[in-house]
Structure formats: C-alpha cells, structure tokens
Amino acid sequence: MTPEIAELLKNSLATLVEQDGGTIEIVQFTGDSMEFNLLLDSAECAECVMPKQFLEQVFLDQAQKIYGNLRSVLINDPRKE
C-alpha cells in the first residue's frame, strides 16, 4: 500500500466518525493492514461513536472496496471497554 492509498482510505473512512465529532489518524500501514487512532477530543458525545469492534469491521468492509488487498484494520479507541 502506498502512502497515497493510505491517505485516501483514511479520508474516506473518517466520514464514518466525523458526524459524531470524532476523527482518525493513521498510526501505521502495511500491504494488507492499517492501524488508526480514534480521536474523540471534539466529540460532544464520545459514546455516540460506534464501538471499536463494529468500527473495525465497517472500516475494513468500506476500505476493501477501494483497496482489495486490505485484510485487517485495528483501531486504538481511547474509550475504556
């Protein structure tokens, strides 16, 4: 995966949490995986943002439409589970 593809994926996936006031940043990526930090500093309702496990699956499903080689997505969620 190139840095340009990683950024494209991040931008398309960010819209999934932005509506609830969250954002994401790329931690790292490889040819078949991506890791993100979920940032909720400006979220008025951090609990309104989808749970980590759900977000990871939704991110993976959406990202694979753009980059079919992606096999895993990890989200570092600041909320305690």
C-alpha positions in Angstrom: 0.0 0.0 0.0 1.4 3.4 -0.9 1.1 6.4 1.4 -1.3 8.0 -1.1 -3.7 5.0 -0.9 -3.4 5.0 2.9 -4.4 8.7 3.0 -7.3 8.1 0.5 -8.6 5.3 2.8 -8.2 7.5 5.9 -10.1 10.3 4.3 -13.0 8.1 3.1 -13.2 6.3 6.5 -13.0 9.5 8.5 -16.5 10.5 7.4 -17.9 7.5 9.4 -16.9 9.1 12.7 -16.9 12.8 11.8 -20.6 13.0 12.0 -20.3 12.2 15.8 -17.4 14.6 16.3 -14.6 12.1 16.1 -11.7 11.8 13.7 -9.0 9.3 12.9 -5.3 9.4 12.3 -3.1 6.8 10.7 -0.6 5.1 13.1 0.9 2.7 10.5 0.0 0.6 7.5 1.4 -2.3 5.6 0.5 -4.0 2.3 -2.6 -5.6 3.9 -3.3 -3.9 7.2 -3.9 -0.4 8.7 -3.9 0.9 12.2 -5.7 4.1 13.3 -6.0 6.2 16.4 -9.6 7.2 17.1 -9.6 10.8 18.4 -12.7 11.9 20.3 -11.4 15.2 21.8 -14.0 17.3 20.0 -16.8 14.7 20.2 -19.7 16.1 22.3 -20.9 12.5 22.8 -18.0 10.1 22.7 -20.3 7.2 23.5 -22.3 8.1 20.3 -19.4 7.0 18.2 -19.7 3.3 17.1 -17.9 0.8 19.3 -14.4 -0.3 18.4 -15.3 -3.8 17.1 -18.1 -2.5 15.0 -16.0 0.3 13.6 -13.1 -2.0 12.7 -15.4 -4.3 10.7 -17.2 -1.3 9.0 -13.8 0.3 8.2 -12.5 -3.0 6.7 -15.6 -3.5 4.6 -15.5 0.0 3.2 -11.8 0.1 2.7 -11.8 -3.2 0.8 -14.0 -1.5 -1.8 -11.1 0.9 -2.6 -8.1 -1.4 -1.8 -9.0 -5.1 -2.1 -5.7 -6.3 -0.6 -6.6 -5.0 2.9 -7.1 -7.8 5.3 -7.2 -6.1 8.8 -8.0 -2.8 10.4 -7.0 -2.0 14.0 -8.5 1.0 15.8 -7.0 2.3 19.0 -10.0 3.5 20.9 -9.5 5.9 23.9 -12.7 4.8 25.5 -12.5 2.1 28.1 -14.4 -1.1 27.3 
